[in-house]
Amino acid sequence: MNKFRQIKQVINGIPSSDGDGVQLTRLIGSAYLEMLDPFLLFDAFGSDKPQDYIGGFPAHPHRGFETVSYMLAGKMRHKDSVGNEGIIEAGGVQWMTAGKGIIHSEMPEQENGLLSGFQLWVNLPASEKMVEPKYQEKSAEDIPIEYRDNVNSSSGVQLKIIAGKTINGTIGVVENALIDPIYWDISMPGKNEFVDIIPEGYNAFVHVIEGEIEISEANISKGKLAVLDDGNQVKIKSISDSRLLLIAGKPLNEPVARGGPFVMNTREEINQAFSDYRSGRFA
């Protein structure tokens, strides 16, 4: 039997800063929503004021989880301790598996203009926390786009499928069998309706980038994050021209121990991560 997901919680987000003073809004990883297994953190950043972002994220370590950077505007150059380097441009995504340890930096490539995007932290299961670091990096041109029939507007719903499989069979460019993620960038012009499948038992949330939407007769406006309850389908209605992220994944249901840039299962493992980093044993 089909069951549409309803809204469980709405998060406004907390103004914060990270890296070298980059201004952002923290939506997961705060006192209002510590985590949504397997998602550890979700930040939105966007400014046309260079002083809000120019410091970027200088070299810093990670162990035990994955970082997902999705750019809407501007460019971000990344470098790491094993010699990888590249630029994430507007519409592009980088899914980095930190695994056993990596030191990397993410620095704005521009000094003026709009810089906008998101960073999501995805937990790794205990069995995968010490794997070799790796990247999945895709440009805007790599990401498949699916178009849906319109309901009440001159153009239909558009989905950018970063990860996951839609009801129509479109498959995203990022592969991850550990949590089987959904990561969709959905544009809904005018008053429209979007329906798709989210596997039962998966944790899911929606973040409104622009406009205003309705889920289960509740409105969610620009900048807010809505945690969805369980079910096997989602129905979203746009009240005006809207854009949103729909993100979901299979929970790991494992203990979580945090220590700054490290996420493990026990405090002892966190202490070992700090020791390894201080001793230069990261990649």
Rosetta silent file (secondary structure, phi, psi, omega in degrees, C-alpha in Angstrom):
SEQUENCE: MNKFRQIKQVINGIPSSDGDGVQLTRLIGSAYLEMLDPFLLFDAFGSDKPQDYIGGFPAHPHRGFETVSYMLAGKMRHKDSVGNEGIIEAGGVQWMTAGKGIIHSEMPEQENGLLSGFQLWVNLPASEKMVEPKYQEKSAEDIPIEYRDNVNSSSGVQLKIIAGKTINGTIGVVENALIDPIYWDISMPGKNEFVDIIPEGYNAFVHVIEGEIEISEANISKGKLAVLDDGNQVKIKSISDSRLLLIAGKPLNEPVARGGPFVMNTREEINQAFSDYRSGRFA
SCORE:     score description
SCORE:     0.000 S_00000001
   1 L     0.000  136.219 -179.820    0.000    0.000    0.000 S_00000001
   2 L   -76.694  137.518  176.751    1.273    3.449   -0.903 S_00000001
   3 L  -133.985  116.285  178.444    1.933    5.866    1.944 S_00000001
   4 E   -77.407  135.975  177.753    2.887    9.469    1.274 S_00000001
   5 L   -70.990  143.474  175.711    5.448   10.931    3.641 S_00000001
   6 L  -113.814  174.349 -178.122    4.411   13.850    5.810 S_00000001
   7 E   -82.476  128.288  178.859    6.449   16.522    7.565 S_00000001
   8 E   -96.768  -36.789 -176.221    7.982   15.464   10.860 S_00000001
   9 E  -159.246  143.445  176.010   10.000   18.588   11.686 S_00000001
  10 E  -116.300  128.586 -177.490   10.844   21.959   10.100 S_00000001
  11 E  -112.774  129.712  177.699   14.295   23.470   10.674 S_00000001
  12 L   -83.562  -23.760 -177.549   15.055   27.162   10.127 S_00000001
  13 L    88.625  155.724 -177.770   18.808   26.737   10.298 S_00000001
  14 E  -120.820  124.653  174.379   21.393   28.596   12.357 S_00000001
  15 E   -58.467  132.829 -176.153   23.707   31.297   10.946 S_00000001
  16 E  -150.586 -178.274  174.054   27.248   30.061   11.423 S_00000001
  17 E  -144.850  152.809 -179.863   30.746   30.208    9.991 S_00000001
  18 E  -148.055  172.303 -177.228   33.332   27.594    9.150 S_00000001
  19 L    60.281 -136.936  178.637   36.762   27.365    7.599 S_00000001
  20 L   -96.329   61.961  174.109   38.377   30.788    7.446 S_00000001
  21 L    81.755   19.334  177.830   35.219   32.743    8.232 S_00000001
  22 E   -69.322  125.367 -178.857   32.922   31.427    5.493 S_00000001
  23 E   -82.887  132.349 -176.907   29.372   32.508    6.328 S_00000001
  24 E  -152.356  172.335  174.566   26.785   29.736    6.085 S_00000001
  25 E  -115.771  122.676 -179.027   23.529   28.376    7.454 S_00000001
  26 E   -94.251  119.788 -176.735   23.724   25.098    9.369 S_00000001
  27 E  -108.315  -31.941  169.607   20.591   22.994    8.941 S_00000001
  28 E  -125.412  137.501 -176.321   21.807   19.584   10.147 S_00000001
  29 L   105.828   22.448  179.755   24.484   19.354   12.821 S_00000001
  30 L  -123.613 -178.197  178.956   23.020   21.880   15.251 S_00000001
  31 L   -65.458  -24.527 -179.411   21.130   21.773   18.530 S_00000001
  32 L   -79.066  -30.900  178.190   17.865   21.695   16.558 S_00000001
  33 L  -153.303   94.974 -174.080   18.833   18.630   14.517 S_00000001
  34 L   -64.464  -44.974  176.249   22.072   16.948   15.560 S_00000001
  35 L  -161.665  163.591  175.023   21.960   14.365   12.773 S_00000001
  36 E  -134.994   84.542 -172.586   19.558   12.483   10.535 S_00000001
  37 L   -40.824  122.485   11.252   21.199    9.075   10.140 S_00000001
  38 L   -96.513   15.454 -175.361   23.208    8.665    7.915 S_00000001
  39 E   -91.795  123.254 -172.813   23.472   12.444    7.410 S_00000001
  40 E   -95.777  -30.041 -174.587   25.774   14.148    9.909 S_00000001
  41 E  -158.372  144.738  172.621   25.770   17.748    8.691 S_00000001
  42 E  -144.643  116.694 -179.507   24.108   19.891    6.038 S_00000001
  43 E  -117.389  142.259  171.573   25.246   23.461    5.360 S_00000001
  44 E  -115.916  132.977  177.006   23.967   26.001    2.840 S_00000001
  45 E  -132.140  146.219  179.529   26.192   28.902    1.804 S_00000001
  46 E  -175.405  121.752  179.660   25.543   31.757   -0.563 S_00000001
  47 E  -161.454  148.011  172.090   26.751   35.352   -0.805 S_00000001
  48 L  -104.288   13.951  176.918   27.788   37.957   -3.360 S_00000001
  49 L  -104.958  111.670 -175.913   29.992   39.628   -0.743 S_00000001
  50 H   -53.195  -34.357 -177.986   33.599   38.376   -1.064 S_00000001
  51 H   -63.916  -17.306 -179.953   34.286   38.981    2.634 S_00000001
  52 H   -82.240  -15.953 -173.960   31.692   36.278    3.411 S_00000001
  53 L  -141.730  -11.156 -168.733   33.531   33.508    1.563 S_00000001
  54 L   -63.244  -26.101  179.059   36.965   34.521    0.281 S_00000001
  55 L   -67.758  -24.164  177.000   38.801   32.836    3.194 S_00000001
  56 L    59.941 -155.932 -178.742   37.458   29.480    2.038 S_00000001
  57 E  -122.490   87.324 -179.495   38.275   26.241    3.797 S_00000001
  58 E   -59.451  171.886 -172.986   42.076   25.940    4.184 S_00000001
  59 E   -48.376  128.139  179.700   43.742   22.551    4.606 S_00000001
  60 E  -152.124  154.484 -176.435   41.966   20.396    7.201 S_00000001
  61 E   -93.417  159.712  170.304   41.689   16.647    7.909 S_00000001
  62 E  -142.881  149.644  171.335   38.771   14.212    7.724 S_00000001
  63 E  -152.115  139.676  166.987   38.331   10.572    8.707 S_00000001
  64 L    92.917    3.491 -179.071   35.401    8.170    8.860 S_00000001
  65 E  -156.187 -174.607 -179.864   32.782    9.771    6.606 S_00000001
  66 E  -121.778  147.710  174.565   32.071   11.343    3.214 S_00000001
  67 E  -115.294  138.402  179.493   31.663   14.974    2.170 S_00000001
  68 E  -121.758  115.652  178.848   29.376   16.033   -0.663 S_00000001
  69 E  -109.329  123.220 -179.891   29.917   19.481   -2.196 S_00000001
  70 E  -125.503  118.850 -175.013   27.289   20.726   -4.669 S_00000001
  71 E   -98.674  131.602  172.459   27.807   24.126   -6.290 S_00000001
  72 E   -95.938  -34.992 -178.690   24.976   26.331   -7.554 S_00000001
  73 E  -151.134  148.063  179.580   27.134   29.350   -8.453 S_00000001
  74 L    84.992 -172.818 -177.345   30.827   30.185   -8.489 S_00000001
  75 L  -135.105  147.494  178.122   33.832   27.866   -8.377 S_00000001
  76 E  -132.314  121.551  177.489   35.677   26.008   -5.632 S_00000001
  77 E   -92.535  132.737  177.772   39.202   24.645   -6.070 S_00000001
  78 E  -118.124  144.830  173.732   40.120   21.594   -4.032 S_00000001
  79 E  -137.193  153.324  177.436   43.531   20.119   -3.263 S_00000001
  80 E  -138.553  177.410 -172.017   44.491   17.203   -1.031 S_00000001
  81 L   -77.954   -4.773  177.146   47.438   15.575    0.656 S_00000001
  82 L  -112.949   14.968  172.083   47.854   12.857   -1.986 S_00000001
  83 L    95.721    1.455  176.364   48.145   15.212   -4.951 S_00000001
  84 L   -75.883  144.312  179.455   44.571   15.431   -6.232 S_00000001
  85 E  -156.144  142.415  178.129   43.436   18.850   -7.437 S_00000001
  86 E  -174.050  179.635 -179.244   40.482   20.186   -9.385 S_00000001
  87 E  -124.334  127.767  172.622   37.724   22.767   -9.623 S_00000001
  88 E   -93.185  115.945 -177.673   34.065   22.236   -8.758 S_00000001
  89 L  -101.213  173.011 -178.119   32.108   24.615  -11.004 S_00000001
  90 L   -53.560  129.941 -179.165   28.474   25.741  -10.937 S_00000001
  91 L    86.234   -4.459 -178.934   26.150   22.759  -11.232 S_00000001
  92 L   -95.359  162.916 -178.048   28.940   20.298  -10.399 S_00000001
  93 E  -136.719  144.896  171.891   29.230   17.881   -7.497 S_00000001
  94 E  -126.758  123.364  176.989   32.069   16.234   -5.611 S_00000001
  95 E  -111.802  102.561 -175.122   31.386   13.163   -3.446 S_00000001
  96 E  -103.773  127.787  173.518   34.559   12.546   -1.440 S_00000001
  97 E   -96.063  106.812 -179.126   35.133    9.461    0.697 S_00000001
  98 L   -69.769  -36.419  177.457   37.593   10.515    3.396 S_00000001
  99 L    55.737 -129.545 -172.601   37.894    6.958    4.684 S_00000001
 100 L   -71.541  -13.390  175.287   41.007    6.328    6.781 S_00000001
 101 L   145.596  133.292  176.671   42.136    9.927    6.527 S_00000001
 102 E  -151.051  151.055  174.199   42.844   12.757    4.133 S_00000001
 103 E  -114.699  123.966 -178.280   43.866   16.408    4.407 S_00000001
 104 E  -142.982  164.262  176.672   42.211   18.695    1.876 S_00000001
 105 E  -130.351  152.574  175.843   41.341   22.309    1.179 S_00000001
 106 E  -134.111  111.692 -173.589   38.435   23.977   -0.632 S_00000001
 107 E  -125.019  134.383  177.109   39.103   27.527   -1.756 S_00000001
 108 E   -56.428  138.524 -179.042   36.942   29.917   -3.814 S_00000001
 109 L   -90.374   -7.264 -177.567   38.353   30.393   -7.299 S_00000001
 110 L  -120.596  162.002  178.559   36.850   33.875   -7.631 S_00000001
 111 L  -115.266   -9.650  177.591   37.210   37.108   -5.688 S_00000001
 112 L  -140.703  160.928  178.386   33.971   38.773   -6.739 S_00000001
 113 L    94.192 -179.991 -174.403   30.458   37.649   -7.584 S_00000001
 114 L   -80.493  133.280  170.049   28.095   35.076   -6.174 S_00000001
 115 E  -121.070  124.096 -174.155   29.334   31.910   -4.485 S_00000001
 116 E  -149.137  140.439  177.582   26.545   29.504   -3.590 S_00000001
 117 E   173.357 -163.824 -174.723   26.196   25.827   -2.764 S_00000001
 118 E  -141.700  150.052  168.401   25.808   23.105   -0.176 S_00000001
 119 E  -129.742  130.822  179.928   27.903   20.686    1.817 S_00000001
 120 E  -119.888  134.933  173.186   26.524   17.422    3.153 S_00000001
 121 E  -104.723  129.331 -178.211   28.369   15.017    5.451 S_00000001
 122 E  -118.252  127.086 -177.593   27.439   11.346    5.035 S_00000001
 123 E   -71.406  153.781  172.793   28.446    8.773    7.621 S_00000001
 124 L  -108.824  144.879  175.478   30.317    5.587    6.734 S_00000001
 125 L   -68.235  160.269 -176.979   29.568    2.243    8.404 S_00000001
 126 H   -53.257  -36.873 -176.748   32.191    0.856   10.781 S_00000001
 127 H   -69.327  -15.253 -175.029   33.334   -1.642    8.156 S_00000001
 128 H  -116.954    1.031 -173.282   34.194    1.168    5.695 S_00000001
 129 L   -68.196  -21.661 -177.413   35.609    3.901    7.916 S_00000001
 130 L  -112.748   26.996  175.797   39.235    2.985    7.219 S_00000001
 131 L   -74.724  166.447  176.017   39.025    2.477    3.445 S_00000001
 132 L   -65.806  140.624  176.723   41.329    4.329    1.061 S_00000001
 133 L   -61.279  148.530  177.229   40.171    7.889    0.255 S_00000001
 134 E  -156.166  165.226 -178.528   38.467    8.350   -3.123 S_00000001
 135 E  -127.594  146.429  160.451   36.475   10.874   -5.164 S_00000001
 136 E  -122.224  110.310 -175.715   33.462   10.906   -7.414 S_00000001
 137 E  -123.332  123.322 -174.671   33.556   14.294   -9.156 S_00000001
 138 E  -130.878  140.496  177.146   31.016   15.218  -11.822 S_00000001
 139 L   -85.390  170.659  178.118   30.381   18.381  -13.834 S_00000001
 140 H   -57.330  -36.211 -178.041   26.951   19.872  -14.549 S_00000001
 141 H   -68.806  -22.728 -179.031   27.074   18.268  -18.004 S_00000001
 142 H   -78.953  -22.642 -171.031   27.516   14.803  -16.435 S_00000001
 143 L   -84.177  121.053 -179.546   24.369   14.994  -14.304 S_00000001
 144 L   -67.038  147.050  178.922   21.259   13.574  -16.010 S_00000001
 145 E  -118.480  133.304  177.631   18.154   15.735  -16.206 S_00000001
 146 E  -118.016  137.778  179.945   14.621   14.361  -16.183 S_00000001
 147 E  -111.811  134.943  178.604   11.558   16.353  -17.237 S_00000001
 148 L  -108.353  153.915  175.845    8.074   15.690  -15.898 S_00000001
 149 L   -62.246  142.809 -179.784    4.734   16.637  -17.427 S_00000001
 150 L   -79.909  161.636  177.100    3.411   19.933  -16.145 S_00000001
 151 L  -107.858  -60.790 -176.504    0.231   20.338  -14.126 S_00000001
 152 L  -131.116   29.688  179.163   -0.710   24.014  -14.112 S_00000001
 153 L  -141.470  170.426 -175.413    2.141   25.853  -15.816 S_00000001
 154 L   -76.584  -13.162  176.941    3.624   26.302  -19.267 S_00000001
 155 L  -137.744  155.817 -171.625    6.652   24.178  -18.422 S_00000001
 156 L   -93.751 -179.066  178.081    7.106   21.053  -16.374 S_00000001
 157 L   -70.732  139.451  178.971    9.074   19.888  -13.370 S_00000001
 158 E  -122.065  132.465  178.197   12.816   19.381  -13.919 S_00000001
 159 E  -119.144  131.818  167.061   15.021   17.032  -11.886 S_00000001
 160 E   -99.964  118.394 -170.954   18.799   16.925  -11.771 S_00000001
 161 E   -99.320   93.779  178.684   19.590   13.397  -10.619 S_00000001
 162 E   -76.477  -44.274  178.570   22.877   13.448   -8.693 S_00000001
 163 E  -147.727  151.506  178.921   22.244   10.137   -6.926 S_00000001
 164 L    98.315  175.563 -178.577   19.433    7.615   -6.791 S_00000001
 165 E  -126.503  128.768 -178.441   16.896    6.278   -9.267 S_00000001
 166 L   -82.085  170.539  178.736   13.620    7.990  -10.130 S_00000001
 167 L   -62.827  -22.650  179.023   10.261    6.331  -10.674 S_00000001
 168 L   -90.542   -2.162  175.349   10.892    6.789  -14.417 S_00000001
 169 L    96.653    2.534  176.893   14.196    4.929  -14.269 S_00000001
 170 L   -72.697  131.360 -175.879   16.689    7.819  -14.510 S_00000001
 171 E  -112.011  134.785 -178.847   19.849    6.934  -12.557 S_00000001
 172 L   -71.060  169.817 -175.032   22.162    9.478  -10.928 S_00000001
 173 L   -86.918  -17.658 -178.982   25.891    9.801  -11.577 S_00000001
 174 E   -94.995  132.320  178.529   27.055    9.105   -8.010 S_00000001
 175 L  -107.253  133.887  178.306   27.251    5.485   -6.868 S_00000001
 176 L  -159.242   97.319 -178.031   26.981    4.523   -3.218 S_00000001
 177 L   -78.081  -10.518 -174.870   25.733    1.048   -2.276 S_00000001
 178 L   -73.194  -42.970 -179.676   26.277    1.720    1.440 S_00000001
 179 L  -122.470   -1.505  178.359   23.321    4.063    1.978 S_00000001
 180 L    48.520   59.203 -169.704   21.703    3.968   -1.496 S_00000001
 181 L   -72.894  153.275  164.770   21.319    7.782   -1.489 S_00000001
 182 E  -110.785  129.667  174.787   18.815   10.003   -3.246 S_00000001
 183 E  -143.653   99.426 -175.426   20.106   13.497   -4.082 S_00000001
 184 E  -121.842  134.337  173.114   17.795   15.404   -6.440 S_00000001
 185 E  -102.368  111.339 -169.735   17.767   19.086   -7.406 S_00000001
 186 E  -114.220  125.346  174.271   14.141   19.778   -8.349 S_00000001
 187 E  -108.205  130.037 -176.410   12.817   22.880  -10.155 S_00000001
 188 E  -128.635   95.646 -179.992    9.045   23.399  -10.113 S_00000001
 189 L   -72.639  142.231  177.183    7.755   26.339  -12.177 S_00000001
 190 L    59.758 -148.009  175.838    4.423   27.869  -11.221 S_00000001
 191 L   -95.232  113.084 -174.551    1.928   25.672   -9.439 S_00000001
 192 E  -139.137  173.947  179.064    3.022   22.109  -10.028 S_00000001
 193 E  -137.496  139.636  179.666    3.071   18.703   -8.418 S_00000001
 194 E  -129.416  130.996  178.477    5.878   16.175   -8.065 S_00000001
 195 E  -132.677  134.732  176.023    5.467   12.550   -6.963 S_00000001
 196 E  -157.497  179.051 -175.907    8.154    9.901   -6.646 S_00000001
 197 E  -100.422  134.088  165.300    9.291    6.937   -4.568 S_00000001
 198 L  -122.283  122.318 -176.297   11.489    7.036   -1.459 S_00000001
 199 L   -55.027  139.846  179.363   12.126    3.535   -0.090 S_00000001
 200 L   -61.182  138.705 -179.758   10.391    2.818    3.190 S_00000001
 201 L    93.316  -15.148  178.373   12.707    3.078    6.195 S_00000001
 202 L   -79.620  140.740  172.529   15.037    5.613    4.562 S_00000001
 203 E   -80.696  142.691 -173.570   15.529    8.955    6.284 S_00000001
 204 E  -146.784  149.158  173.394   14.685   11.906    4.041 S_00000001
 205 E  -146.460  160.691  177.546   14.585   15.688    4.029 S_00000001
 206 E  -123.950  134.358  174.014   13.714   18.558    1.705 S_00000001
 207 E  -120.551  125.044 -177.503   15.513   21.909    1.592 S_00000001
 208 E   -88.126  116.841  179.809   13.816   24.811   -0.206 S_00000001
 209 E   -84.308  -44.646  179.919   16.289   26.858   -2.259 S_00000001
 210 E  -142.243  150.338  173.750   13.764   29.223   -3.843 S_00000001
 211 L    80.361 -151.171 -177.672   10.023   29.821   -3.610 S_00000001
 212 E  -149.679  138.275 -178.069    7.548   27.964   -1.425 S_00000001
 213 E  -127.402  169.633  177.777    6.254   24.397   -1.475 S_00000001
 214 E  -129.868  131.243  172.758    3.589   22.312    0.210 S_00000001
 215 E  -130.719  126.097  179.379    3.938   18.825    1.660 S_00000001
 216 L    49.420   46.023  175.517    1.008   17.157    3.423 S_00000001
 217 L    65.815   17.597  174.998   -0.871   20.480    3.559 S_00000001
 218 E  -117.954  136.720 -178.159    2.010   22.245    5.311 S_00000001
 219 E   -91.958  140.132  175.588    3.949   25.054    3.643 S_00000001
 220 E  -126.827  123.013 -175.011    7.747   25.259    3.634 S_00000001
 221 E   -99.177  173.838 -177.732    9.333   28.513    2.507 S_00000001
 222 L   -49.901  133.281  175.095   12.734   29.468    1.138 S_00000001
 223 L    91.302  -10.266 -176.641   15.702   28.558    3.322 S_00000001
 224 L   -95.435  156.575  176.512   13.910   25.987    5.475 S_00000001
 225 E  -117.873  132.172  178.486   14.550   22.264    5.807 S_00000001
 226 E  -115.361  120.422  173.533   11.716   19.788    6.327 S_00000001
 227 E   -82.195  131.470 -178.605   12.411   16.346    7.791 S_00000001
 228 E   -97.818  147.729  175.164    9.959   13.802    6.400 S_00000001
 229 L   -81.766 -175.156 -173.575    8.415   10.928    8.313 S_00000001
 230 L   -78.117  161.200 -178.275    8.413    7.363    7.010 S_00000001
 231 L   160.007 -177.555 -179.956    6.525    6.150    3.976 S_00000001
 232 L  -119.176    1.387  175.942    7.230    4.915    0.471 S_00000001
 233 E  -142.723  160.539  174.648    6.281    7.956   -1.618 S_00000001
 234 E  -131.096  138.808  175.680    6.616   11.724   -1.518 S_00000001
 235 E  -124.999  122.646 -179.176    4.254   14.307   -2.972 S_00000001
 236 E  -123.187  132.744  175.532    5.411   17.914   -3.271 S_00000001
 237 E  -114.320  137.121  175.313    3.344   20.832   -4.555 S_00000001
 238 E   -95.301  133.976  178.505    4.855   24.165   -5.584 S_00000001
 239 L   -87.682  -29.781  176.990    2.950   27.291   -4.570 S_00000001
 240 L  -146.545 -177.896  174.558    5.115   29.504   -6.791 S_00000001
 241 L   -52.523  121.365 -172.615    8.235   29.080   -8.919 S_00000001
 242 E  -137.894  155.621  174.117   10.303   26.890   -6.604 S_00000001
 243 E  -140.616  139.049 -175.318   13.564   24.989   -6.401 S_00000001
 244 E  -151.766  160.544  169.791   14.470   22.428   -3.763 S_00000001
 245 E  -105.324  134.362  171.222   16.788   19.595   -2.827 S_00000001
 246 E  -115.313  118.514 -174.522   15.322   16.190   -1.956 S_00000001
 247 E  -129.189  134.384 -179.675   17.863   14.035   -0.106 S_00000001
 248 E  -151.217  159.774  178.569   17.372   10.583    1.400 S_00000001
 249 E  -169.060  160.694  179.941   19.398    7.556    2.437 S_00000001
 250 L   -76.710  124.267 -179.716   19.369    4.253    4.274 S_00000001
 251 L   -67.266  149.244  179.420   20.241    4.732    7.979 S_00000001
 252 L   -87.385  -28.806  179.611   23.273    2.883    9.338 S_00000001
 253 L    56.552   46.700  178.408   21.911    2.455   12.879 S_00000001
 254 L  -124.406  157.853  175.470   25.398    2.438   14.407 S_00000001
 255 L   -61.549  145.834 -179.848   26.950    4.342   17.337 S_00000001
 256 L  -123.957  125.077  173.511   28.381    7.728   16.354 S_00000001
 257 E  -119.521  127.566 -177.583   31.367    9.369   18.031 S_00000001
 258 E  -112.306  147.315  173.241   32.383   12.830   16.824 S_00000001
 259 E  -153.269   84.446 -178.152   35.580   14.742   17.282 S_00000001
 260 L    59.441 -115.360 -176.793   35.768   17.856   15.120 S_00000001
 261 L   -85.664   10.125 -178.204   36.671   16.648   11.607 S_00000001
 262 E  -118.617  138.593  176.869   36.555   12.968   12.601 S_00000001
 263 E  -133.413  113.403 -178.203   33.487   10.726   12.862 S_00000001
 264 E  -128.101 -163.512 -179.176   33.954    7.208   14.206 S_00000001
 265 L  -102.850  -21.730 -178.888   32.000    4.698   16.305 S_00000001
 266 L  -136.255  160.123  177.590   33.808    5.027   19.652 S_00000001
 267 H   -64.993  -34.412  178.562   35.662    7.681   21.646 S_00000001
 268 H   -61.792  -39.390  178.514   38.776    5.489   21.522 S_00000001
 269 H   -67.876  -33.737  175.594   38.692    5.608   17.713 S_00000001
 270 H   -65.955  -45.858  178.686   38.389    9.396   17.820 S_00000001
 271 H   -59.716  -38.708  178.243   41.418    9.619   20.097 S_00000001
 272 H   -65.953  -36.722  178.467   43.321    7.369   17.682 S_00000001
 273 H   -62.643  -44.558  177.755   42.354    9.629   14.769 S_00000001
 274 H   -62.512  -41.759  179.562   43.797   12.684   16.543 S_00000001
 275 H   -63.306  -44.265  179.444   46.943   10.722   17.374 S_00000001
 276 H   -63.186  -40.254 -179.955   47.350    9.536   13.780 S_00000001
 277 H   -65.619  -45.218 -179.686   46.836   13.059   12.445 S_00000001
 278 H   -64.355  -28.956 -177.665   49.378   14.581   14.852 S_00000001
 279 L   -89.364    2.775  177.943   51.857   11.842   13.925 S_00000001
 280 L    75.552   26.348 -176.743   51.509   12.510   10.189 S_00000001
 281 L   -95.238    8.038  174.798   49.889    9.170    9.401 S_00000001
 282 L   -81.154  160.983  178.902   47.086   10.637    7.263 S_00000001
 283 L   -60.330    0.000    0.000   47.210   10.366    3.459 S_00000001
